[in-house]
Amino acid sequence: MAARIMQCVLAGVLAAISVGLLVSLHRLQVDVGVVRIPAGLLLGVLFQGAASIFLISVTGSRLPAAVLAAAWGIMVMPFAGRGAGGGVLMPAVIAEQAQYAGWIVQGIGVLVPFAVIAGETVRRRRSR
């Protein structure tokens, strides 16, 4: 039981780091020639994927990755809604233009860990 609690605590710490990283960098873009690359979103996908794979490989369980996704969803709520945090850090509209990066980053934070869990489940079932 203590091991499971520590796994969930580790997932919570990684979720807090991930929320800070993704909320602060989700609008980062890099121009490569004439192409604008959403570097913040790509970094977010890589970090969430690496954190999920790390949790599964270190613990041998898929539970911490699920906790990562759930904790991420809970921790991002103050920044994603209307109000002081959400309106400034993740605005839905700037100059009457929708800001899709804020919406996409919310999906990244929750869906990437579940995609890693699904991949691990398929891998485990095939090895039987």
C-alpha positions as CSV (number, residue, x, y, z in Angstrom):
1,M,0.0,0.0,0.0
2,A,2.8,2.4,0.8
3,A,4.4,1.7,-2.5
4,R,1.2,2.6,-4.4
5,I,0.9,5.8,-2.4
6,M,4.5,6.8,-3.3
7,Q,3.8,6.0,-7.0
8,C,0.8,8.3,-6.9
9,V,2.9,11.0,-5.1
10,L,5.6,10.7,-7.8
11,A,2.9,11.0,-10.5
12,G,1.5,14.1,-8.8
13,V,5.0,15.8,-8.7
14,L,5.5,15.1,-12.4
15,A,2.0,16.4,-13.1
16,A,2.8,19.7,-11.3
17,I,6.0,20.0,-13.3
18,S,4.2,19.2,-16.5
19,V,1.4,21.7,-15.9
20,G,4.0,24.5,-15.2
21,L,5.9,23.6,-18.3
22,L,3.0,23.2,-20.7
23,V,1.1,26.2,-19.5
24,S,4.1,28.5,-19.8
25,L,5.4,27.2,-23.1
26,H,2.2,26.1,-25.0
27,R,2.3,29.2,-27.3
28,L,6.0,28.9,-28.1
29,Q,6.6,28.8,-31.9
30,V,9.8,28.5,-33.9
31,D,10.2,29.8,-37.4
32,V,12.2,27.4,-39.7
33,G,12.3,29.0,-43.1
34,V,8.8,29.7,-44.1
35,V,7.3,27.1,-41.7
36,R,6.2,28.0,-38.2
37,I,6.7,25.0,-35.8
38,P,4.6,24.8,-32.6
39,A,7.7,24.0,-30.5
40,G,5.8,24.4,-27.2
41,L,3.2,21.8,-28.1
42,L,5.8,19.4,-29.4
43,L,7.8,19.8,-26.2
44,G,4.6,19.1,-24.2
45,V,3.9,15.9,-26.1
46,L,7.5,14.7,-25.6
47,F,7.5,15.6,-21.9
48,Q,4.1,13.9,-21.2
49,G,5.1,10.9,-23.2
50,A,8.5,10.6,-21.5
51,A,6.9,11.1,-18.0
52,S,4.3,8.5,-18.7
53,I,6.9,6.0,-20.0
54,F,9.1,6.7,-17.0
55,L,6.3,6.1,-14.5
56,I,5.3,2.8,-16.1
57,S,8.9,1.6,-16.5
58,V,10.0,2.5,-13.0
59,T,6.9,1.2,-11.2
60,G,5.9,-1.6,-13.5
61,S,2.3,-0.4,-13.2
62,R,0.0,1.7,-15.3
63,L,-1.7,3.3,-12.3
64,P,0.9,6.2,-11.9
65,A,0.4,7.2,-15.6
66,A,-3.4,7.3,-15.1
67,V,-2.8,9.4,-11.9
68,L,-0.5,11.7,-14.0
69,A,-3.4,12.3,-16.5
70,A,-6.0,12.8,-13.8
71,A,-3.8,15.1,-11.7
72,W,-2.8,17.1,-14.7
73,G,-6.5,17.7,-15.6
74,I,-7.2,18.9,-12.0
75,M,-4.1,21.0,-11.7
76,V,-4.6,22.8,-15.0
77,M,-8.2,23.9,-14.2
78,P,-7.2,27.2,-12.6
79,F,-5.3,28.2,-15.7
80,A,-7.7,27.0,-18.3
81,G,-10.9,28.6,-17.0
82,R,-12.1,32.2,-17.0
83,G,-10.7,34.5,-14.4
84,A,-7.3,35.8,-13.3
85,G,-5.2,32.8,-14.2
86,G,-7.1,31.4,-17.2
87,G,-7.8,34.6,-19.0
88,V,-4.1,35.7,-18.9
89,L,-2.1,32.5,-19.2
90,M,-4.4,30.5,-21.5
91,P,-6.7,32.9,-23.3
92,A,-9.3,31.4,-25.6
93,V,-9.3,34.4,-27.9
94,I,-6.8,37.1,-28.7
95,A,-7.9,40.0,-31.0
96,E,-10.9,38.0,-32.1
97,Q,-8.7,35.0,-33.2
98,A,-9.2,31.7,-31.5
99,Q,-6.1,30.4,-29.7
100,Y,-6.1,26.7,-30.5
101,A,-2.8,26.0,-28.7
102,G,-4.5,26.4,-25.3
103,W,-7.2,23.9,-26.2
104,I,-4.7,21.5,-27.7
105,V,-2.4,21.6,-24.7
106,Q,-5.3,20.5,-22.5
107,G,-5.7,17.5,-24.7
108,I,-2.0,16.8,-24.6
109,G,-1.9,16.8,-20.9
110,V,-4.6,14.2,-20.5
111,L,-4.6,12.2,-23.7
112,V,-0.9,11.4,-24.1
113,P,-0.6,9.5,-20.8
114,F,-3.7,7.4,-21.7
115,A,-2.2,6.8,-25.2
116,V,0.9,5.5,-23.5
117,I,-1.2,3.3,-21.2
118,A,-3.0,1.9,-24.2
119,G,0.2,1.1,-25.9
120,E,1.6,-0.6,-22.8
121,T,-1.6,-2.6,-22.5
122,V,-1.4,-3.8,-26.1
123,R,2.3,-4.6,-25.6
124,R,1.5,-6.7,-22.5
125,R,-1.3,-8.6,-24.2
126,R,0.8,-9.5,-27.2
127,S,3.7,-10.8,-25.0
128,R,1.4,-13.4,-23.4
